[in-house]
C-alpha cells in the first residue's frame, strides 16, 4: 500500500510583484511539503528576496495567491503568519539582551502563552546549540552563534514553515558546517525554504531546487533530477587526430564546443537534438581517431550558469 504524500505546507500560484512597469516576480508557482527543504536560487536581481518577502507576508503580491497550511495568507494574514518562522539575511537581534531574554521576547511576540515562553525558549536553545551561552549578551557572541540565535527566534513558536535567507553568509567553514547540520535537522520536522548563493550548500542540505531568473522560474526539480538535467545533452569526446574546433561547432545539433586540451572537447547539444550518431559517423569517415565519447557530469553550478546567462530556452524541467 502506497503511503500518503506529505502534507502541503505552502502553496503559491501565479505569484507576481510589479514595481511600475518592472516585474520583479512574474507568474511564480511554488510548493513545499512537510519534511522537505527547498533551495531557492538565482543571480542578483532574480526576485528571490521579493519572493521570500511575499511568502512571509511582509510584501503584498501584485497578483497570485499564497496558502500556508491551507490558510490564505492575504485573507487571513495573522492566522497564516503563526505557521511561519523567518530569518532575514540580517538577523533581527537585540544585541543588548541575553540569548534567553531575547528568545522569551520572541516567544511573546509570536503570541505564545506567557507560562509557556520559558519552555519554548529552552527548547529552541537546545535545538540550536545555544544552551551554554544562554546568559550571554547577544552582542558579545560570534557571528556563527548570532546566526544560531536568529534561527532560534524563527523556530521558537514551532512553525510549520521556516524561511531562511542566506543563513550562512559571513560564517567561517566550521560555522557553515554547523548551520548546515542544523538545517538538515530542522528539515526532518518542518518545511524549510532556503535562499543562498552557495551552490554546494543547496546540494548538501536541500531535497529540491528552484532557480529564478528575471523574476521567472526557469528550473524546478529534485536534487537527483538536477543531476540528470543535461545528461546526454553534454558529452566529452576524446580524439587522437582532432579536426579544427570550428568543424565540431559546425555539426548540426551542436550548440557549443569547449577544448579541454590533448584532443578532448566538451560538446553541448542544442535542445531536443542528439547529434551523437553524427559525431561518431564523422569521426569514422574523416579518421579523427575517436578514443572516447562519454556523457559529461553536470553540477548544480553548470545548470545554474546555463539557465541564468541568457542561453536558456526557457521552461521549467520537472
C-alpha positions in Angstrom: 0.0 0.0 0.0 1.4 3.4 -1.0 1.9 5.8 1.9 0.1 9.2 1.6 2.1 12.2 0.3 3.3 14.6 3.0 1.1 17.5 3.8 1.5 20.6 1.6 2.8 23.3 3.9 3.0 26.2 1.4 1.5 26.7 -2.0 1.9 29.8 -4.1 0.2 30.1 -7.5 0.7 32.8 -10.2 2.7 34.9 -7.8 3.7 38.3 -9.2 5.1 41.6 -7.9 5.4 44.7 -10.1 7.2 48.0 -9.4 5.7 50.3 -12.1 6.5 48.6 -15.4 9.2 46.4 -13.9 8.2 42.8 -12.9 10.4 41.7 -10.0 8.5 38.4 -9.9 6.1 37.1 -12.6 3.9 34.0 -12.7 5.7 32.0 -10.0 4.3 28.7 -8.7 5.9 27.2 -5.6 5.0 24.3 -3.4 6.8 22.8 -0.3 5.7 19.7 1.6 6.2 18.8 5.2 9.7 17.5 5.9 11.1 19.0 2.7 14.0 21.5 2.3 13.6 23.7 -0.9 16.6 25.6 -2.2 15.7 28.9 -3.9 18.4 30.1 -6.2 19.0 32.9 -8.6 21.5 35.6 -9.6 21.3 39.1 -8.0 18.0 40.7 -9.1 16.3 37.4 -9.9 13.5 38.0 -7.4 14.5 35.7 -4.5 14.2 38.3 -1.7 11.0 39.7 -3.2 9.6 36.2 -3.3 10.5 35.5 0.3 9.0 38.7 1.5 5.8 37.8 -0.2 5.8 34.3 1.2 6.2 35.7 4.8 3.5 38.4 4.4 6.0 41.3 4.6 5.2 42.4 1.0 1.8 42.2 -0.8 1.9 40.5 -4.2 0.6 42.3 -7.2 -1.2 39.1 -8.3 -1.5 35.4 -7.3 -2.3 33.6 -4.1 -0.4 32.1 -1.2 -1.6 29.4 1.2 0.2 28.3 4.3 -1.1 25.1 5.7 -4.3 25.7 3.7 -4.7 29.2 5.1 -5.0 32.1 2.6 -2.1 34.5 3.6 -3.8 37.5 2.1 -7.3 36.9 3.6 -6.1 35.6 7.0 -2.6 37.1 7.5 -2.5 36.7 11.3 -3.5 33.0 11.2 -1.2 32.2 8.4 1.8 34.0 9.9 1.6 32.0 13.1 2.7 29.0 10.9 5.8 30.8 9.6 9.2 31.3 11.0 11.5 33.8 9.2 15.2 34.5 9.3 16.0 37.5 7.1 19.5 38.0 5.7 20.3 40.4 8.6 19.0 38.6 11.8 16.6 40.8 13.8 18.6 40.6 17.0 18.7 42.8 20.1 22.3 42.9 21.0 21.8 44.3 24.5 19.7 41.3 25.6 20.9 37.9 26.6 20.1 34.9 24.4 17.4 33.6 26.8 15.8 37.1 27.3 15.6 37.6 23.5 14.0 34.2 22.9 11.5 34.8 25.6 10.6 38.1 23.9 10.4 36.4 20.5 8.0 33.8 22.0 5.8 36.5 23.4 5.8 38.3 20.1 4.7 35.1 18.5 1.8 35.2 20.9 2.7 32.1 22.9 1.1 32.0 26.4 3.4 33.7 28.9 3.6 30.5 31.0 5.0 28.6 28.0 7.6 31.1 26.9 10.4 29.7 29.1 9.8 26.2 27.9 9.7 27.4 24.2 12.9 29.4 24.6 14.7 26.5 26.3 13.6 24.1 23.6 14.8 26.4 20.8 18.2 27.0 22.5 18.7 23.2 22.9 17.9 22.6 19.2 20.2 25.3 18.0 23.1 24.5 20.4 22.7 27.7 22.5 22.2 26.4 26.0 25.8 27.1 27.1 25.6 30.7 26.0 22.0 31.4 27.2 23.1 34.0 29.7 25.5 35.9 27.4 24.7 39.1 25.7 23.9 38.6 22.1 26.3 41.5 21.2 29.2 39.5 22.6 28.6 36.4 20.6 30.5 35.3 17.4 28.8 35.7 14.0 28.1 32.0 14.0 26.3 32.0 17.3 24.3 35.1 16.3 23.1 33.2 13.3 22.0 30.4 15.6 20.1 32.9 17.7 18.4 34.2 14.5 17.4 30.7 13.6 16.2 30.0 17.2 13.8 33.0 17.1 12.4 31.7 13.8 11.6 28.3 15.3 10.7 29.3 18.9 7.0 29.0 18.2 7.3 25.6 16.4 6.2 26.9 13.0 5.3 24.5 10.1 7.3 26.6 7.6 10.8 28.0 8.2 12.2 30.5 5.7 15.9 31.2 5.8 17.5 34.0 3.8 21.3 33.5 3.4 21.7 31.8 6.8 25.4 31.1 6.4 26.6 34.4 4.9 29.8 35.7 6.6 30.5 32.5 8.5 33.7 30.5 8.6 33.8 26.9 7.2 33.3 25.3 10.6 30.3 27.5 11.4 28.8 26.8 7.9 29.0 23.1 8.5 27.3 23.5 11.9 24.4 25.6 10.4 24.0 23.1 7.5 23.7 20.3 10.0 21.1 22.3 11.9 19.1 23.0 8.7 19.0 19.3 7.8 17.7 18.5 11.3 15.0 21.2 11.0 14.0 19.8 7.6 13.0 16.5 9.2 10.2 18.1 11.2 9.4 21.3 9.3 9.2 22.6 5.8 12.2 24.8 5.0 12.8 27.3 2.2 16.5 28.2 1.9 17.8 31.1 -0.1 21.5 31.0 -0.7 24.2 31.9 -3.2 26.3 28.9 -2.1 25.5 26.2 -4.6 27.3 23.4 -2.7 25.1 24.3 0.3 22.0 23.5 -1.8 23.3 20.2 -2.9 24.3 19.4 0.7 21.0 20.2 2.5 18.1 20.5 0.0 15.7 18.0 -1.3 14.6 20.2 -4.2 15.8 23.3 -6.0 14.1 26.1 -7.9 16.1 28.6 -9.9 14.7 32.1 -10.6 15.9 34.3 -13.5 14.5 37.7 -14.3 11.6 37.1 -11.9 10.5 33.8 -13.6 11.0 30.2 -12.7 13.5 28.5 -15.1 14.2 25.3 -13.2 12.3 23.2 -10.7 13.4 19.7 -9.8 14.7 17.4 -7.1 18.4 17.3 -6.4 18.5 13.9 -8.0 16.7 15.3 -11.0 19.1 18.2 -11.5 22.0 15.8 -11.6 20.2 14.2 -14.6 19.5 17.5 -16.2 21.5 17.9 -19.3 22.8 14.3 -19.0 23.0 13.2 -22.7 22.9 16.9 -23.7 26.6 17.4 -22.9 29.3 14.9 -23.8 33.1 14.7 -23.5 34.8 13.4 -26.7 38.4 12.4 -27.0 40.1 12.3 -30.4 43.6 11.3 -31.4 43.5 13.4 -34.6 41.1 16.1 -33.8 39.8 18.4 -36.6 39.7 22.2 -36.2 37.2 23.1 -33.4 35.2 25.0 -36.0 34.4 21.7 -37.7 32.9 20.3 -34.5 30.9 23.5 -34.0 29.5 23.2 -37.5 27.9 19.8 -36.9 24.1 20.1 -36.9 22.7 19.9 -33.4 25.9 21.1 -31.6 25.3 24.2 -29.5 28.8 24.9 -28.1 32.2 23.3 -28.1 35.0 23.9 -25.5 38.5 22.5 -25.9 40.0 20.8 -22.8 43.4 20.1 -24.4 45.0 16.9 -25.7 42.2 16.3 -28.2 39.5 16.4 -25.6 36.3 18.5 -26.2 33.2 19.3 -24.1 30.3 19.5 -26.5 26.8 20.8 -25.6 23.9 19.8 -27.7 21.1 22.1 -28.8 17.7 21.4 -27.1 15.8 18.3 -28.3 18.6 17.3 -30.6 21.1 14.5 -30.2 23.9 14.6 -32.7 25.9 11.7 -31.1 25.4 9.4 -34.1 26.6 12.2 -36.4 29.7 12.8 -34.3 30.6 9.1 -34.4 29.9 8.8 -38.1 32.0 11.9 -38.9 34.9 10.7 -36.7 35.0 7.4 -38.5 34.6 8.8 -42.0 37.2 11.5 -41.6 39.6 9.5 -39.5 39.6 11.6 -36.3 40.8 8.7 -34.2 37.8 8.5 -31.8 39.1 7.3 -28.5 36.2 8.0 -26.1 32.8 9.7 -26.0 31.0 9.9 -22.7 28.1 11.9 -21.1 29.5 14.7 -19.0 28.6 15.0 -15.4 26.6 18.1 -14.7 26.9 20.0 -11.5 24.4 22.5 -10.0 26.8 25.2 -11.0 26.7 24.1 -14.6 22.9 24.1 -14.6 22.8 27.5 -12.8 25.2 29.2 -15.2 23.4 27.6 -18.2 20.0 28.9 -17.1 21.0 32.4 -15.9 23.4 33.6 -18.6 20.7 34.1 -21.2 21.3 30.8 -23.2 18.4 29.0 -21.7 15.5 28.2 -23.9 13.1 28.8 -21.1 10.7 26.3 -19.4 10.8 24.5 -16.2 12.2 21.0 -16.3 10.4 18.7 -13.8 
